[in-house]
């Protein structure tokens, strides 16, 4: 099996075996619940479950085992969608998500673990071969298929990359969403350069601290800043949950996915989702106000600094140099 076929097998396993198992109506926890608990904690980069805690305890709110499994199912669907989005890359390259999924399937099926130098899904070919193929749809919608009346929301086909690849993806997504001016591109590039501390990767607020520190020191935890633009506060996560049809309130770490983070960066800047004003109010064909454009993101915080970055990026865009 190729890497692509193996990942398809893993997605089929989640779709046809593991996620349906969360529909169990028993209130007794079992090894499958323990496997899901461990998978979700690893996905969220949380500490392992203490031995005396029941599965899902500390992950979600209070409730019966049936209730908690339903909340786990929402996260499981998000994980499956993420794996499906990775299939858009060519050639397929295994990521941390594949190793996490491999570990989960082995725990769920009670299979032997693999050696550290092995590729994910090694030895699972016979397990996957028993499963019928599933349709992998990487297009996310605003509503369930049967009820959908609005236009489909399509995420950008971007799974992350180095600084140059990220800058190219930002400009491409700006154009896709209708922001076509080089001055607009320059300001959004400057925003990402500042908000990500020049890493050009989705980052967490106070990324130099750990999750425990954030939980103790950020009153709006767990809805702290994430992504390319540091989307913050529960109401903003809820807005994009509604727009994308993804469980961002339950699973805020989804915003760290490059495709989701990129969509939110451009969409929020264009439509004024973050502060109520959009970038086209300050940057259009007859006006380039890089100073006040900061109000799209965060008042006038570091406005002059980011304006200077935008000026520099505009010059590079004009001569088509994004290095």
HELIX and SHEET records of a PDB file:
HELIX    1   1 UNK A    3  UNK A   13  1                                  11    
HELIX    2   2 UNK A   14  UNK A   18  3                                   5    
HELIX    3   3 UNK A   20  UNK A   23  5                                   4    
HELIX    4   4 UNK A   31  UNK A   43  1                                  13    
HELIX    5   5 UNK A   65  UNK A   86  1                                  22    
HELIX    6   6 UNK A   96  UNK A  109  1                                  14    
HELIX    7   7 UNK A  125  UNK A  129  1                                   5    
HELIX    8   8 UNK A  163  UNK A  176  1                                  14    
HELIX    9   9 UNK A  182  UNK A  195  1                                  14    
HELIX   10  10 UNK A  211  UNK A  217  1                                   7    
HELIX   11  11 UNK A  234  UNK A  244  1                                  11    
HELIX   12  12 UNK A  252  UNK A  256  5                                   5    
HELIX   13  13 UNK A  258  UNK A  271  1                                  14    
HELIX   14  14 UNK A  279  UNK A  281  5                                   3    
HELIX   15  15 UNK A  292  UNK A  296  5                                   5    
HELIX   16  16 UNK A  303  UNK A  318  1                                  16    
SHEET    1   A 2 UNK A 203  UNK A 204  0                                        
SHEET    2   A 2 UNK A 226  UNK A 227 -1                                        
SHEET    1   B 2 UNK A 283  UNK A 284  0                                        
SHEET    2   B 2 UNK A 287  UNK A 288 -1                                        
END                                                                             
